[in-house]
């Protein structure tokens, strides 16, 4: 019964019934039967356009170029060559396809607004050619008197058009359900991730562009013989938005959305224009109402009435049955590389951003079937190293050899084909696809049919079985039908690993897979990674040092773009250079005495965080954080990378909204305030990475931030004499230390009672650190400070109190001098022991 219902509600059958009855219905409301034919043509026009917008995520304003050019090609062919309606329609369709190939090759190298503007420019270019080339196109008068030597009856032509449109719609239906079409939807959601599965996304987008032009061209050719003439008006930029409006009215994310949009668009145009010549004003209001009230158009309204308002219907929702599958961890590993042989060899790898060196002649060797971990303080260059390895980022020197093959200059998708795979530091999945479909697309990357345009993607049994096996491996079988956006953060991390495994990698690159997880998920995923290393070589980046030491076979430590240590976990845990990087001068006490917190104990609290929870999307980074800063106090917030320090500062500033808990400042609740409102209450932030305005001078940066009650410019220049000397220099030309001084100075330009400093000494030379530190020590007499910094010894020498975070929770609270003297506690919470 369910199968019969599914057939009866198939989109192609539904569209066929509607198109068949339209010539009978429209005359009843005062419209002509020919409008029904035009609606059918525009339905195909919109569907061809939505192949780019809804399926591939490309915003094009060039559809009218293909629609109009195909009309001219079909008309000219009929007039000058064939005198055959069928051959002329074919010529018009092929002409649009060829034009799509040429334009696609030219403009698909650009993205975003530049791509959209180029499509619009080509539309207007073709309009000017058609309008001015009178000898060929008829210019303003167009091509007249194009005969329809068969199908003379309007009704006969209508049903011919319906048959052609339904064939085109069925072809699009098959394409979007094919392996090729499924990849398009993944590109729409996350193109970088698709590249990292081994797909050549440029090629896929080009084919989609050509296919879109082809179906649009078929519609334009059919219109030529409906009106038996061709006009340049169809090429005008004013009509470039027609398919966009049809798609918005009907629903971008629904297969028949653009078809229903065509019905509404043309019917309203016909009726409104009969009442007033200013009908566009009324139509514009209707369009605005749809965008504001129902972004998914009439299809969205229908889905909400059915209680499924969050569902997209671009493709069939059902997934194939699970069948028989086995976890990949239960399958005996067959080594493709000799045990302990080098899988990856990196020699002399160098990368810089301007004057900032993030990789300086890095050498690294990873042996087969080992779990090799890269650790290092924030900004050490770890993720940059992964981006270089996978071809996502160019570099300036060195070589990369993988399984004995030089891949230094290989494209990203070819590196994945050769046996590399990776996960991302920030979860990178396809948010609008199901869990099963996400893994299936990854597994499809190794199928010989991965770019097939006609096969049903769900009828590739090897691929589907592999997807189920991967879900079993990471324990997500029960979540297969869920959209990725509905998964908890820990489940998304597991899905990331399944996606990386799907490409049968020899080397698995995992970038902070434990970030933002609770203890139970950390234990679960840590065990999975250890088990995976028996089947794959694993190169891991991770900040959970305790698990790194327990899981790893080999550890490499990065610091400021250099490799400072390498070896087995026991050696790394006691390496002086590693302690230096994590604790600063081996965690040793400086001779300068620490300031005591007793004098501040009786001062009122200025900032209080109580039971704060916060995170990103589904990731719960902060867990019941309690923290206090008193008037005139300097508080250090310490912890290893990735534990939630910066997240805490962002939550205080209103850049992240807490999911639970309270934030009070000067006795007022600020948890719900926006960042600008928080700043006006008296909290300023100096963000990690400085984030000054690079195109403005020092003086302009300060003037832009200046507000009444802030520090006068002369006082700022007295605090930072270098800024006065460099006041006319643009931000991009400043040194790292000068940028840090400017970032602090900019925070002082507005009235503030509390300054949040995030890694103020990061990447600075010792002499520059001393200058910045001297300035911060002067600030303590005028404002309270909450400081995040990984140079522990510097911070504890002038802070009053310290908090230490571990995995999103406060693990230690105490006076800074007590923590400074307690090397064992420092090592436990902040070092690598």
C-alpha positions in Angstrom: 0.0 0.0 0.0 2.8 2.3 0.9 4.6 1.6 -2.4 1.4 2.3 -4.4 1.0 5.6 -2.5 4.6 6.5 -3.2 4.1 5.9 -7.0 0.9 8.0 -7.1 2.7 10.9 -5.3 5.8 10.8 -7.4 6.7 14.3 -8.3 6.8 13.6 -12.1 3.3 12.1 -12.0 2.0 15.0 -9.9 3.5 17.6 -12.3 2.1 15.7 -15.3 -1.5 15.7 -13.9 -1.2 19.5 -13.1 0.1 20.3 -16.6 -2.5 18.2 -18.2 -5.5 19.9 -16.5 -4.1 23.5 -16.6 -5.5 24.2 -20.2 -8.9 23.3 -18.9 -8.7 25.2 -15.6 -7.1 28.5 -16.7 -9.8 29.6 -19.1 -12.3 29.4 -16.1 -10.4 32.2 -14.3 -10.1 34.3 -17.4 -6.7 33.3 -18.6 -5.7 31.8 -22.0 -5.0 28.1 -22.5 -1.6 29.2 -24.0 -0.6 30.3 -20.5 -0.7 26.6 -19.4 1.9 25.9 -22.1 4.1 28.8 -20.9 3.8 27.5 -17.3 5.0 24.1 -18.3 8.0 25.6 -20.1 8.8 27.9 -17.2 8.5 25.0 -14.8 11.4 23.3 -16.7 13.2 26.6 -16.8 13.0 26.9 -13.0 13.9 23.3 -12.4 17.0 23.6 -14.6 18.0 26.7 -12.7 17.5 25.1 -9.3 19.9 22.4 -10.3 22.5 25.1 -9.6 20.9 27.0 -6.7 19.1 24.3 -4.6 21.3 21.3 -5.4 24.8 22.8 -5.9 24.5 26.1 -4.0 25.6 28.3 -6.9 23.7 31.6 -7.1 23.5 32.4 -10.8 21.8 35.3 -12.6 22.8 33.9 -16.0 19.9 31.5 -16.6 18.2 34.0 -19.0 21.3 34.0 -21.2 20.9 30.3 -21.9 17.1 30.6 -22.2 17.3 33.5 -24.7 20.3 32.1 -26.6 18.6 28.8 -27.1 15.4 30.6 -28.3 17.5 32.4 -31.0 19.4 29.2 -32.0 16.1 27.3 -32.4 14.5 30.2 -34.3 17.4 30.8 -36.6 17.7 27.1 -37.3 14.1 26.9 -38.3 14.3 30.0 -40.5 17.6 29.3 -42.3 18.4 25.6 -42.1 16.0 22.8 -41.2 12.4 23.9 -41.4 11.9 21.1 -38.9 10.5 21.9 -35.4 12.1 18.9 -33.7 15.6 19.4 -35.2 15.4 23.1 -34.4 14.5 22.4 -30.7 17.5 20.0 -30.6 19.8 22.7 -32.1 18.6 25.3 -29.5 19.2 22.8 -26.6 22.7 21.8 -27.8 23.6 25.5 -28.4 22.7 26.3 -24.8 24.8 23.3 -23.6 27.8 24.4 -25.6 27.4 28.0 -24.4 27.2 26.7 -20.8 30.4 24.8 -21.2 32.3 27.8 -22.5 30.9 30.2 -19.9 31.4 27.7 -17.1 35.0 27.2 -18.0 35.5 30.9 -17.7 33.6 31.8 -14.6 33.5 28.8 -12.3 37.0 29.7 -11.1 35.3 32.5 -9.1 33.0 32.0 -6.1 30.3 33.9 -4.2 29.3 37.3 -5.4 32.0 37.4 -8.1 30.5 34.3 -9.7 27.0 35.8 -9.5 28.1 39.1 -11.0 29.9 37.3 -13.9 26.7 35.4 -14.8 24.8 38.7 -14.8 27.4 40.3 -17.0 27.2 37.6 -19.6 23.4 37.9 -19.6 23.6 41.6 -20.4 26.4 41.0 -22.9 24.2 38.6 -24.9 21.3 40.9 -24.7 23.3 43.8 -26.2 24.5 41.5 -29.0 20.9 40.3 -29.8 19.5 43.8 -29.6 22.2 45.4 -31.8 22.9 42.6 -34.4 19.9 43.5 -36.4 20.9 41.6 -39.6 20.9 38.2 -37.7 18.6 38.6 -34.7 16.1 41.2 -36.0 17.2 43.6 -33.3 14.4 45.3 -31.5 11.8 43.6 -33.7 13.2 40.1 -33.1 12.6 37.1 -35.3 9.0 37.1 -36.5 6.9 34.5 -38.3 8.6 31.3 -37.2 6.3 28.6 -38.5 5.2 25.6 -36.5 4.9 23.2 -39.5 3.5 20.5 -37.3 1.6 20.5 -34.1 -0.4 23.4 -35.4 -3.1 23.2 -32.8 -2.3 25.1 -29.6 -3.6 22.2 -27.6 -1.5 19.7 -29.5 1.6 21.8 -29.0 0.7 22.1 -25.3 0.7 18.3 -24.8 3.9 18.0 -26.9 5.5 20.6 -24.6 4.2 18.7 -21.5 5.7 15.5 -22.8 9.1 17.2 -23.4 9.0 19.0 -20.0 8.2 15.8 -18.2 11.0 14.0 -19.9 13.3 16.8 -18.8 12.0 16.7 -15.3 12.4 12.9 -15.1 16.0 13.3 -16.4 16.7 15.8 -13.6 15.0 13.5 -11.1 17.4 10.7 -12.1 20.4 13.0 -12.1 19.8 14.3 -8.6 19.4 10.8 -7.3 22.5 9.6 -9.1 26.0 9.4 -7.5 26.8 12.6 -9.4 23.7 14.4 -8.0 24.3 13.3 -4.5 27.8 14.8 -4.6 26.3 18.1 -5.8 24.3 18.3 -2.6 27.4 17.6 -0.5 29.2 20.4 -2.4 26.3 22.8 -1.6 26.7 22.0 2.1 30.5 21.9 2.4 32.7 22.0 -0.7 36.0 21.8 1.2 34.9 18.5 2.8 34.0 17.1 -0.5 37.4 17.9 -1.9 38.9 16.1 1.1 37.0 13.0 0.1 38.8 12.9 -3.2 36.2 14.5 -5.5 37.2 17.0 -8.1 34.6 19.6 -7.2 35.5 21.9 -10.1 34.6 19.2 -12.5 31.4 18.4 -10.8 30.3 22.1 -10.7 31.2 22.5 -14.4 29.0 19.5 -15.4 26.2 20.8 -13.2 26.5 24.2 -14.9 26.3 22.6 -18.4 23.4 20.4 -17.4 21.5 23.4 -16.0 22.1 25.3 -19.2 20.9 22.3 -21.3 17.6 22.0 -19.5 17.1 25.8 -19.5 17.9 25.8 -23.2 15.3 23.1 -23.9 12.8 25.4 -22.2 13.9 28.4 -24.3 13.6 26.4 -27.5 10.1 25.2 -26.7 9.1 28.8 -26.0 10.2 29.9 -29.5 7.6 27.7 -31.1 4.9 28.5 -28.6 5.0 32.3 -29.5 6.4 31.6 -33.0 8.9 34.4 -32.6 12.0 35.3 -30.7 12.8 38.6 -28.8 15.9 40.0 -27.2 13.8 40.8 -24.2 14.3 37.3 -22.8 18.0 38.0 -22.6 17.7 41.3 -20.7 19.1 41.5 -17.2 15.6 42.5 -16.0 14.5 38.9 -16.6 17.6 37.3 -15.0 15.7 37.2 -11.8 12.7 35.4 -13.2 13.9 31.9 -12.3 15.1 33.1 -8.9 11.7 34.5 -8.0 10.0 31.4 -9.3 12.2 29.2 -7.1 11.8 31.4 -4.0 8.0 31.5 -4.4 7.8 27.7 -4.8 10.6 26.6 -2.4 14.3 26.3 -3.1 14.7 23.0 -1.2 11.9 21.1 -2.8 12.0 19.2 -6.1 8.8 20.7 -7.5 9.2 24.0 -5.7 10.3 25.9 -8.8 7.4 24.3 -10.8 4.8 25.6 -8.3 6.7 28.9 -8.4 6.2 29.1 -12.1 2.4 28.5 -11.7 2.2 31.4 -9.2 4.6 33.7 -11.0 3.0 33.5 -14.5 -0.6 33.4 -13.2 -0.1 36.4 -11.0 1.8 38.2 -13.7 -1.1 37.5 -16.1 -3.9 38.6 -13.7 -2.2 41.5 -12.1 -1.0 43.0 -15.4 -4.6 43.0 -16.6 -5.6 45.3 -13.8 -2.6 47.7 -13.6 0.6 48.5 -15.4 2.3 48.8 -12.0 1.6 45.2 -11.2 5.3 44.7 -10.2 4.6 46.7 -7.1 2.0 44.3 -5.9 4.1 41.3 -7.0 7.1 42.7 -5.2 5.1 42.9 -1.9 4.0 39.3 -2.4 7.6 38.2 -2.9 8.7 40.1 0.2 6.0 38.4 2.2 7.1 35.0 1.1 10.7 35.6 1.9 9.9 37.0 5.4 7.1 34.6 6.4 7.9 31.4 4.5 11.5 31.2 3.2 10.7 27.8 1.7 7.8 29.2 -0.3 4.5 27.4 -0.9 6.3 24.0 -0.5 7.4 25.1 2.9 3.8 26.0 3.8 2.6 22.6 2.6 5.2 20.8 4.6 4.4 22.7 7.8 0.7 21.8 7.3 1.8 18.2 7.2 3.8 18.6 10.3 7.2 18.2 8.5 8.2 21.8 8.2 12.0 21.1 8.6 12.1 18.5 5.8 13.6 19.1 2.4 12.2 17.2 -0.5 14.9 17.8 -3.1 15.4 14.0 -3.2 13.6 10.9 -2.0 13.9 10.7 1.8 14.1 7.0 2.2 17.5 5.3 2.7 18.3 1.7 1.7 17.8 -1.1 4.3 20.8 -2.0 6.4 21.2 -5.7 5.3 24.2 -7.6 6.5 27.2 -5.6 7.7 30.2 -5.9 10.0 32.2 -3.4 12.0 35.5 -2.6 10.2 37.2 -3.2 13.5 36.1 -6.8 13.4 37.8 -7.4 10.0 41.4 -8.5 10.2 43.7 -5.8 8.9 45.6 -6.4 5.7 48.7 -4.2 5.7 49.4 -2.5 2.4 52.6 -1.0 3.8 55.3 -3.0 5.5 55.1 -2.6 9.3 57.3 0.2 10.7 58.0 1.4 7.2 57.7 5.2 6.7 54.2 6.1 5.4 54.8 9.8 5.5 58.1 11.7 5.2 58.2 15.5 5.4 61.4 17.3 4.8 62.2 21.0 5.2 58.5 22.1 5.1 58.2 25.9 5.4 55.2 28.2 5.4 54.8 31.9 6.2 52.0 34.5 6.2 53.9 37.7 5.4 56.5 38.1 8.1 54.8 35.5 10.3 56.5 32.1 10.0 54.1 29.2 10.9 56.3 26.3 9.6 60.1 26.6 9.6 61.9 23.7 7.9 59.8 21.0 9.6 61.0 17.4 9.3 58.6 14.6 10.2 58.5 10.8 9.7 55.4 8.7 10.4 55.7 4.9 10.4 53.1 2.4 9.4 50.5 1.2 11.9 51.5 3.6 14.6 49.5 6.3 16.4 51.7 9.4 16.0 50.5 12.5 17.8 51.4 16.2 17.2 51.1 18.5 20.2 52.1 22.0 21.0 50.9 25.3 22.4 48.3 27.5 20.7 49.6 28.9 17.4 52.3 26.3 17.0 51.3 25.6 13.4 49.6 22.2 13.9 46.4 22.7 11.9 48.4 24.6 9.3 50.6 21.6 8.9 47.6 19.4 8.3 46.2 21.8 5.7 49.5 21.7 3.9 49.6 17.9 4.0 46.2 17.6 2.5 46.8 20.2 -0.3 44.4 22.8 1.1 47.1 25.4 1.6 50.2 26.2 -0.5 53.6 26.4 1.1 57.0 27.9 0.4 59.5 25.1 0.6 60.1 21.5 1.4 58.9 18.1 0.1 56.1 15.7 1.1 56.5 12.0 0.4 53.6 9.6 1.0 54.1 5.8 0.7 57.3 6.4 -1.3 55.5 8.8 -3.7 56.2 12.5 -4.0 52.9 14.4 -3.5 54.4 17.8 -2.9 52.6 19.4 -5.8 49.6 17.1 -6.0 46.1 18.5 -5.9 44.0 18.0 -2.8 41.5 15.5 -4.3 44.4 13.4 -5.8 46.1 13.2 -2.4 43.0 11.8 -0.9 42.8 9.3 -3.8 46.3 8.2 -3.0 45.4 7.2 0.5 45.3 10.3 2.8 42.2 11.2 4.8 41.4 13.7 7.5 39.0 15.1 10.0 38.7 18.7 10.9 39.3 20.7 14.1 35.9 22.3 13.7 33.3 19.6 12.9 32.9 19.5 9.1 30.0 17.4 7.9 27.1 17.9 5.5 24.5 19.5 7.8 21.4 19.0 5.6 22.2 15.4 4.6 21.4 12.3 6.7 24.0 10.5 8.6 23.8 7.6 6.3 24.0 9.8 3.2 27.1 11.6 4.5 29.0 8.4 5.1 27.7 6.9 1.8 28.9 9.8 -0.2 32.3 9.4 1.4 32.4 5.7 0.6 31.1 6.4 -3.0 34.4 8.3 -3.6 36.1 5.0 -4.1 33.4 3.6 -6.5 34.0 3.4 -10.2 30.4 4.9 -10.5 31.1 7.8 -8.3 30.3 10.4 -11.0 27.6 8.4 -12.8 24.7 10.6 -14.0 22.0 8.0 -14.4 22.5 5.1 -11.9 20.6 5.2 -8.7 23.1 6.0 -5.9 21.3 3.7 -3.5 21.6 0.8 -5.9 25.3 0.6 -5.5 25.3 -2.3 -3.0 29.0 -2.3 -2.3 28.9 1.4 -1.4 25.8 1.1 0.8 27.2 -1.9 2.6 30.4 0.0 3.2 28.4 2.9 4.6 26.5 0.7 7.1 29.8 -1.0 8.1 31.3 2.4 8.9 28.3 3.5 10.9 28.6 0.2 12.9 32.3 0.9 13.4 31.6 4.2 15.1 28.3 3.2 16.7 25.9 5.4 14.7 23.7 2.8 13.0 20.7 3.9 15.1 21.2 7.5 14.0 21.5 6.7 10.3 18.2 8.5 9.3 18.9 11.7 11.3 20.1 14.8 9.6 23.7 15.6 10.6 22.7 18.9 12.1 20.5 17.0 14.7 23.4 15.0 16.1 25.0 15.8 19.4 28.6 17.1 19.3 30.1 13.7 20.3 28.1 12.0 17.6 29.3 14.5 15.0 32.9 13.7 16.0 32.2 10.0 15.5 30.6 10.8 12.1 33.8 12.8 11.1 35.9 9.7 11.8 33.5 7.5 9.8 33.7 9.9 6.9 37.5 9.9 7.0 37.6 6.1 7.2 35.3 5.8 4.2 38.0 6.5 1.7 40.1 3.5 2.7 43.0 5.6 3.9 46.5 4.4 4.6 47.1 7.5 6.7 44.3 9.0 8.8 44.8 12.6 9.9 42.7 13.5 12.9 42.6 17.1 14.0 41.5 17.5 17.7 38.8 14.7 17.6 38.3 15.1 21.4 37.7 18.9 21.3 34.5 19.9 23.2 33.6 16.4 24.5 32.6 15.3 27.9 34.6 12.6 29.7 32.4 9.7 28.6 32.7 10.7 24.9 36.5 11.3 25.3 36.9 7.8 26.6 34.7 6.3 23.9 36.5 8.1 21.0 39.9 7.7 22.5 39.4 3.9 22.6 38.1 4.0 19.0 41.2 5.9 17.8 43.5 3.4 19.5 41.7 0.5 17.9 41.8 2.2 14.5 45.6 2.5 14.7 45.8 -1.3 14.5 44.2 -1.0 11.0 45.4 2.4 9.8 48.3 4.7 10.4 47.0 7.6 12.5 48.5 11.1 12.7 46.7 12.9 15.5 46.5 16.5 16.7 45.1 16.7 20.2 45.3 18.9 23.3 44.1 16.3 25.9 47.6 15.6 27.0 46.7 12.9 29.4 45.1 10.8 26.7 47.8 11.7 24.2 50.4 10.2 26.6 48.3 7.0 27.2 47.4 6.4 23.5 50.4 7.5 21.4 53.2 5.4 20.1 55.2 8.5 19.1 54.8 12.2 19.9 56.1 15.3 18.0 56.0 18.7 19.7 55.6 21.9 17.6 56.3 25.3 19.0 56.2 28.5 17.0 56.5 26.6 13.7 59.4 24.4 14.8 59.7 20.8 15.9 61.2 21.1 19.4 61.0 17.5 20.5 60.1 14.0 19.2 60.0 10.6 20.8 58.0 8.2 22.9 55.5 9.6 25.4 57.7 8.9 28.5 60.5 10.9 27.0 58.2 13.8 25.9 56.6 14.1 29.3 60.0 15.0 30.9 61.6 16.9 28.0 62.9 20.4 29.3 62.1 22.0 25.9 58.5 20.8 26.1 58.1 22.0 29.6 59.5 25.3 28.4 56.9 25.6 25.7 54.0 24.7 27.9 54.9 26.3 31.2 57.5 28.9 30.3 61.1 28.7 31.6 60.4 25.1 32.9 57.8 26.3 35.3 60.5 27.8 37.5 59.8 30.7 39.9 61.0 34.1 39.0 62.8 36.2 41.5 60.2 39.0 41.4 57.7 38.4 44.3 54.1 37.8 43.4 51.4 40.3 44.5 49.2 39.0 47.3 45.5 38.6 46.9 44.6 39.3 50.5 44.4 43.0 49.8 41.7 42.4 47.2 39.7 39.8 49.2 37.5 42.4 50.8 36.7 44.2 47.6 33.3 43.7 46.0 33.0 41.3 43.0 32.9 43.1 39.7 32.3 40.1 37.4 30.7 36.9 38.4 30.1 33.7 36.4 27.8 31.1 38.0 27.2 27.7 36.5 27.9 28.8 33.0 27.5 26.4 30.1 28.2 27.4 26.5 29.5 26.1 23.2 29.3 26.1 19.5 26.3 24.5 17.7 26.0 21.1 19.3 29.3 21.3 21.1 29.0 22.0 24.9 32.5 23.5 25.6 31.9 25.1 29.0 30.4 23.0 31.8 29.2 24.8 35.0 32.0 27.4 35.1 32.2 29.5 38.2 34.5 32.5 38.1 34.9 35.8 39.8 36.9 39.0 39.2 36.9 41.7 41.9 37.4 45.4 41.6 41.1 46.3 40.9 42.1 42.7 40.6 44.2 40.8 38.0 42.9 37.2 37.5 44.6 34.6 35.3 42.6 32.0 33.5 45.0 29.2 32.6 44.7 25.8 31.0 45.9 23.7 28.1 44.7 24.5 24.6 41.2 23.6 23.7 39.8 23.5 27.3 37.5 26.5 26.9 39.5 29.6 27.9 38.8 31.7 24.8 35.2 30.4 24.8 34.8 31.8 28.4 36.0 35.2 27.2 33.6 35.1 24.2 30.7 34.2 26.5 31.5 37.1 28.8 31.5 39.5 25.8 28.2 38.2 24.5 29.8 36.7 21.3 28.4 33.4 22.5 25.2 33.0 24.4 25.3 30.8 27.5 23.1 27.8 27.4 22.7 27.9 31.2 24.0 29.9 34.2 24.3 33.6 35.1 26.8 36.4 34.3 26.6 39.5 36.4 28.8 42.6 36.0 28.7 45.5 38.5 25.5 44.0 39.9 23.7 43.7 36.5 22.8 40.6 34.6 24.6 40.7 31.2 24.1 37.2 30.0 21.6 38.2 27.4 23.3 41.4 26.1 24.9 41.8 22.7 28.6 42.4 22.4 28.2 46.2 21.8 25.9 46.4 24.9 28.5 44.5 27.0 31.2 46.8 25.9 29.1 49.9 26.8 28.6 48.4 30.3 32.4 48.7 30.7 34.0 45.4 29.5 36.6 45.5 26.7 38.3 42.6 25.0 41.7 42.3 23.4 41.2 39.2 21.2 43.7 36.5 20.4 45.4 37.4 17.1 45.0 41.2 17.8 42.4 41.7 15.0 43.3 45.3 14.4 42.1 47.0 11.2 44.9 46.4 8.7 43.9 49.1 6.2 43.7 51.9 8.7 46.6 53.7 10.3 47.4 53.5 14.0 45.8 56.9 14.6 42.7 55.9 12.6 42.4 52.6 14.5 42.4 54.6 17.8 40.1 57.4 16.6 37.5 54.8 15.4 37.4 53.2 18.8 37.4 56.5 20.8 34.4 57.1 23.0 33.8 59.7 25.7 35.2 58.5 29.0 37.9 56.5 27.4 41.6 57.2 27.7 42.8 60.3 25.9 45.0 59.6 22.9 48.0 61.4 24.6 47.7 59.1 27.6 47.7 56.1 25.3 50.8 57.3 23.5 52.5 57.8 26.8 51.7 54.2 27.7 52.9 53.0 24.3 55.5 55.4 23.0 56.1 53.2 19.9 52.5 53.8 18.7 53.1 57.6 18.7 56.2 57.1 16.5 54.1 54.8 14.2 50.8 56.7 14.3 50.8 57.2 10.5 51.7 53.6 9.7 48.9 51.2 8.5 48.1 48.3 10.7 49.2 45.7 8.1 52.7 47.2 8.3 53.2 47.0 12.0 55.3 44.3 13.8 53.6 41.7 16.0 54.5 43.6 19.1 53.2 46.9 17.7 50.0 45.2 16.7 49.5 43.9 20.2 50.1 47.3 21.7 47.6 48.8 19.3 45.0 46.1 20.2 45.4 47.0 23.9 45.3 50.7 23.2 42.2 50.3 21.1 40.4 48.7 24.1 41.4 51.6 26.3 39.8 54.1 24.0 36.3 53.3 25.4 35.3 53.5 29.1 36.1 50.2 30.7 36.2 48.7 34.2 37.4 45.3 33.0 39.7 44.3 30.2 39.8 40.7 28.9 43.2 39.9 27.5 43.4 36.8 25.3 47.0 35.5 24.8 48.6 39.0 24.7 52.2 37.6 24.5 51.5 35.1 21.7 54.3 35.0 19.0 56.2 37.9 20.6 60.0 38.1 21.0 61.2 38.2 24.7 62.2 41.9 24.5 58.7 42.8 23.1 57.0 40.6 25.7 58.8 42.7 28.4 57.4 46.0 26.8 53.8 44.7 26.6 54.1 43.2 30.1 55.3 46.5 31.6 52.2 48.3 30.0 49.8 45.7 31.4 51.3 46.0 34.8 50.6 49.8 34.7 47.0 49.0 33.7 46.4 47.1 36.9 46.2 50.3 38.8 43.3 51.6 36.7 41.2 48.6 35.7 40.5 45.0 36.5 42.0 42.4 34.2 41.0 38.9 33.3 44.0 37.3 31.5 44.3 34.2 29.3 47.9 33.3 28.6 50.0 30.1 28.2 53.2 31.7 29.5 52.4 30.6 33.0 55.5 32.0 34.7 54.9 35.5 33.4 51.2 35.5 34.4 51.6 34.2 37.9 54.2 36.8 38.7 51.7 39.7 38.6 48.3 38.1 38.8 46.4 38.2 42.1 44.5 34.9 41.7 44.4 32.1 39.2 41.8 29.7 37.8 42.8 26.6 35.9 40.5 25.0 33.4 40.4 21.3 32.4 38.0 20.2 29.7 35.6 23.1 30.1 35.5 23.1 33.9 37.4 24.9 36.6 39.7 22.4 38.1 41.8 24.7 40.4 41.2 28.0 42.1 43.7 29.8 44.3 46.1 32.7 44.8 48.6 33.0 42.0 51.7 32.9 44.3 50.5 29.6 45.7 50.2 28.1 42.2 53.5 29.6 41.1 55.2 27.8 43.9 53.4 24.5 43.3 55.3 23.1 40.3 53.6 19.7 40.8 50.1 21.2 40.3 51.3 23.2 37.4 52.6 20.1 35.7 49.5 18.2 36.4 47.1 20.7 35.0 49.2 22.7 32.6 52.2 20.6 31.5 52.5 17.4 29.7 52.9 15.1 32.6 
